[in-house]
Amino acid sequence: MQANAQSAASATVVSHTAPGGGVAAPRANRPSPSAVAQWARAEGARRGLNIVVAGAGMVLAAPLMLCIAALIKLTSRGPVLYTQARVGLDRRWLRPPSANGRRQADYGGEPFTIYKFRTMRVNRNSDAQVWAQLDDPRVTPLGRVLRKYRLDELPQLFNVLRGDMNVVGPRPEQPQIFADLRHQIHGYAWRQRVRPGITGWAQINLHYDTSVESVRKKVAYDLEYLARQSVLEDLRIMIRTVPVVVFKRGAW
């Protein structure tokens, strides 16, 4: 299964080594029908694993999630959940070119609504799409704890079950930030060839995004993941996520 997934991944992304090391942007090769079929089988296996893990996680984390929801309501005004538009999977590379003209707007992927536990004070006057900041004054005391242990991400297990995300994959970005970054970082949009994830190869190795340069480093890790994605790779990343969460590595 791992060999099949890795060979299918080569149909998804063909990467090459950039000058000075690292992974450069993939070459744009449209896969053959047989490669697409192989990719679909491998993706089905990965998707099955992610659904099982997300379902088990929802059941096991349900008491904790209820406690967090109650604490949010008791400690600050506003909704328990925070929702935001994000850019998801781009399926157009799997279709013939003639079928890709039907979408009027090119968002880079299928837009979806992501769910998080609210960690900030409600500000109804701000709709700006910006990165989170270190020591952000908008973050509540409880929110700071949730962020340190990544507990604010737990509702995204529901996104996984809905099909918006996987447990493992590149982190999804806000539409406006995505639109800016794909023009600034070569190969950025190739991340959308797999479902975005709650955790990923970039997330367990690097910190939160703070600048275009930090995103550029993460994109290199994301492209590495795309080149070798498999069921075993997803399992490995899930296991390595545990100490990252427990020891607050890369968290604010």
C-alpha positions as CSV (number, residue, x, y, z in Angstrom):
1,M,0.0,0.0,0.0
2,Q,2.8,2.4,0.8
3,A,4.5,1.8,-2.5
4,N,1.2,2.4,-4.4
5,A,0.6,5.6,-2.5
6,Q,4.0,6.9,-3.1
7,S,3.9,6.2,-6.8
8,A,0.4,7.8,-7.0
9,A,1.8,10.8,-5.2
10,S,4.3,11.2,-8.0
11,A,1.3,11.8,-10.3
12,T,0.1,14.5,-7.8
13,V,3.3,16.4,-7.7
14,V,6.7,16.1,-9.3
15,S,9.2,18.0,-7.2
16,H,12.9,18.7,-7.7
17,T,15.7,19.9,-5.7
18,A,16.2,23.7,-5.6
19,P,19.6,25.3,-5.8
20,G,21.1,25.4,-2.3
21,G,19.0,22.5,-1.2
22,G,15.3,22.1,-0.3
23,V,12.4,21.3,-2.5
24,A,11.5,23.7,-5.3
25,A,8.1,24.2,-6.9
26,P,6.8,21.1,-8.7
27,R,6.7,20.8,-12.4
28,A,3.3,21.1,-13.9
29,N,2.6,17.7,-15.5
30,R,-1.0,16.7,-16.1
31,P,-1.3,13.0,-15.0
32,S,-2.4,10.3,-17.3
33,P,-5.8,8.5,-16.6
34,S,-4.0,5.5,-15.2
35,A,-2.0,7.7,-12.8
36,V,-5.2,9.5,-11.7
37,A,-6.8,6.1,-11.0
38,Q,-3.8,5.0,-9.0
39,W,-3.8,8.3,-7.1
40,A,-7.5,7.8,-6.3
41,R,-6.9,4.4,-4.8
42,A,-4.1,5.7,-2.7
43,E,-6.1,8.8,-1.7
44,G,-9.0,6.5,-0.7
45,A,-6.8,4.6,1.7
46,R,-5.4,7.8,3.2
47,R,-8.9,9.2,3.5
48,G,-10.1,6.1,5.3
49,L,-7.4,6.4,7.8
50,N,-8.1,10.1,8.4
51,I,-11.9,9.4,8.9
52,V,-11.2,6.6,11.4
53,V,-8.8,8.8,13.4
54,A,-11.1,11.8,13.3
55,G,-14.1,9.7,14.4
56,A,-12.2,8.2,17.3
57,G,-10.8,11.6,18.2
58,M,-14.3,13.1,18.3
59,V,-15.6,10.4,20.6
60,L,-12.5,10.5,23.0
61,A,-12.3,14.2,23.1
62,A,-16.1,14.9,23.5
63,P,-15.9,15.4,27.3
64,L,-12.9,17.7,27.0
65,M,-14.6,19.7,24.2
66,L,-17.8,20.1,26.3
67,C,-15.6,21.4,29.2
68,I,-13.8,23.9,26.9
69,A,-17.1,25.1,25.4
70,A,-18.5,25.7,28.9
71,L,-15.3,27.6,30.0
72,I,-15.5,29.8,26.9
73,K,-19.1,30.8,27.6
74,L,-18.2,31.5,31.3
75,T,-15.1,33.6,30.7
76,S,-15.9,35.8,27.7
77,R,-18.8,37.1,25.7
78,G,-19.4,35.7,22.3
79,P,-19.9,32.3,20.5
80,V,-18.1,29.2,21.5
81,L,-17.0,28.4,18.0
82,Y,-15.1,30.7,15.6
83,T,-15.8,30.1,11.9
84,Q,-13.7,31.4,9.0
85,A,-13.5,30.8,5.3
86,R,-10.5,28.8,4.1
87,V,-9.2,27.5,0.8
88,G,-9.5,23.7,0.4
89,L,-8.8,20.9,-2.1
90,D,-8.3,21.8,-5.7
91,R,-9.6,19.0,-7.9
92,R,-9.1,20.8,-11.2
93,W,-5.8,19.1,-11.9
94,L,-7.6,15.8,-12.1
95,R,-10.0,17.0,-14.8
96,P,-9.4,17.6,-18.5
97,P,-8.6,21.2,-19.3
98,S,-12.0,21.6,-21.1
99,A,-13.8,20.9,-17.8
100,N,-12.1,23.6,-15.8
101,G,-13.7,26.6,-17.3
102,R,-17.0,26.2,-15.5
103,R,-15.9,27.8,-12.2
104,Q,-16.3,31.5,-12.6
105,A,-13.8,32.5,-9.9
106,D,-10.4,30.9,-9.3
107,Y,-10.0,30.6,-5.5
108,G,-7.1,28.1,-5.8
109,G,-9.3,25.4,-4.3
110,E,-12.8,24.7,-3.0
111,P,-13.7,27.3,-0.3
112,F,-15.0,25.9,3.0
113,T,-15.8,27.0,6.5
114,I,-13.3,26.0,9.2
115,Y,-14.3,25.6,12.8
116,K,-12.2,26.4,15.9
117,F,-12.9,27.2,19.5
118,R,-13.0,30.9,19.9
119,T,-9.7,32.2,21.5
120,M,-10.2,35.9,20.9
121,R,-12.5,38.6,22.1
122,V,-15.2,39.4,19.7
123,N,-14.6,42.4,17.5
124,R,-17.5,42.9,15.1
125,N,-15.8,45.9,13.4
126,S,-12.9,44.0,12.0
127,D,-13.2,41.7,8.9
128,A,-9.5,41.9,7.9
129,Q,-7.8,38.7,7.1
130,V,-4.5,38.8,9.0
131,W,-2.0,36.3,10.6
132,A,-2.1,35.6,14.3
133,Q,0.5,37.4,16.3
134,L,2.8,36.6,19.2
135,D,1.2,38.0,22.4
136,D,-1.8,39.1,20.5
137,P,-3.8,41.4,22.7
138,R,-7.1,40.1,21.3
139,V,-6.5,36.7,22.7
140,T,-8.4,35.8,26.0
141,P,-6.5,34.3,29.0
142,L,-8.3,31.0,28.3
143,G,-7.6,31.3,24.6
144,R,-3.9,31.6,25.3
145,V,-4.0,28.2,27.1
146,L,-6.0,26.6,24.3
147,R,-3.5,27.9,21.7
148,K,-0.5,26.6,23.6
149,Y,-1.9,23.1,23.6
150,R,-3.5,23.4,20.1
151,L,-6.9,22.6,21.8
152,D,-8.6,25.3,19.8
153,E,-8.2,23.1,16.7
154,L,-10.3,20.2,18.1
155,P,-13.5,21.2,16.3
156,Q,-11.7,20.7,13.0
157,L,-12.2,17.0,13.5
158,F,-15.7,17.8,12.3
159,N,-14.2,19.4,9.2
160,V,-12.4,16.1,8.6
161,L,-15.6,14.0,8.9
162,R,-17.3,16.5,6.5
163,G,-14.7,16.0,3.9
164,D,-13.2,19.5,4.0
165,M,-10.0,18.4,5.6
166,N,-7.8,15.5,6.6
167,V,-6.1,15.0,9.9
168,V,-2.8,15.3,8.1
169,G,-2.1,17.8,5.3
170,P,-1.0,21.4,4.6
171,R,-2.7,24.0,6.7
172,P,-5.5,25.8,4.9
173,E,-5.3,29.5,4.4
174,Q,-7.7,32.4,4.3
175,P,-8.8,33.3,0.7
176,Q,-7.3,36.8,0.6
177,I,-4.0,35.7,2.2
178,F,-3.9,32.7,-0.2
179,A,-4.5,35.0,-3.2
180,D,-1.5,37.1,-2.1
181,L,0.8,34.2,-1.3
182,R,0.4,32.3,-4.5
183,H,1.7,35.3,-6.4
184,Q,4.6,35.7,-4.0
185,I,5.7,32.1,-3.4
186,H,6.4,29.9,-6.4
187,G,4.6,26.6,-6.1
188,Y,2.4,27.8,-3.2
189,A,-0.9,26.7,-4.9
190,W,0.4,23.2,-5.4
191,R,-0.4,22.5,-1.7
192,Q,-4.1,22.4,-2.6
193,R,-3.7,19.1,-4.5
194,V,-4.4,17.3,-1.3
195,R,-6.9,18.1,1.4
196,P,-5.7,20.5,4.0
197,G,-5.0,19.1,7.4
198,I,-5.1,19.8,11.2
199,T,-1.5,18.8,11.5
200,G,1.2,18.2,8.9
201,W,4.9,17.8,8.1
202,A,5.4,21.6,8.2
203,Q,3.4,22.0,11.4
204,I,5.5,19.5,13.4
205,N,8.7,21.1,12.3
206,L,8.0,24.8,12.2
207,H,6.2,27.5,14.1
208,Y,3.1,29.6,13.2
209,D,3.3,31.8,10.1
210,T,4.4,35.3,10.9
211,S,5.7,36.5,7.5
212,V,6.0,35.6,3.8
213,E,9.5,34.1,4.5
214,S,8.2,31.8,7.2
215,V,5.4,30.6,4.8
216,R,8.1,30.0,2.2
217,K,9.9,27.6,4.6
218,K,6.6,25.8,5.3
219,V,5.8,25.4,1.6
220,A,9.1,23.5,1.2
221,Y,8.0,21.1,3.9
222,D,4.5,20.8,2.4
223,L,5.9,19.9,-1.0
224,E,8.1,17.3,0.6
225,Y,5.0,15.8,2.1
226,L,3.2,15.8,-1.3
227,A,6.0,14.0,-2.9
228,R,5.9,11.1,-0.4
229,Q,2.3,11.1,1.0
230,S,1.1,7.7,2.0
231,V,-0.9,5.9,4.8
232,L,2.3,5.2,6.7
233,E,3.5,8.8,6.3
234,D,0.2,10.1,7.7
235,L,0.5,7.7,10.6
236,R,4.1,8.8,11.3
237,I,3.1,12.5,11.3
238,M,0.1,11.8,13.6
239,I,2.4,10.1,16.1
240,R,5.0,12.9,15.9
241,T,2.2,15.4,16.5
242,V,1.6,14.1,20.1
243,P,4.9,15.4,21.6
244,V,4.6,18.6,19.7
245,V,1.2,19.2,21.4
246,V,2.2,17.9,24.8
247,F,5.4,19.9,25.0
248,K,3.9,23.0,23.3
249,R,6.5,23.0,20.6
250,G,5.9,25.9,18.1
251,A,2.9,27.1,20.1
252,W,2.3,30.6,21.4
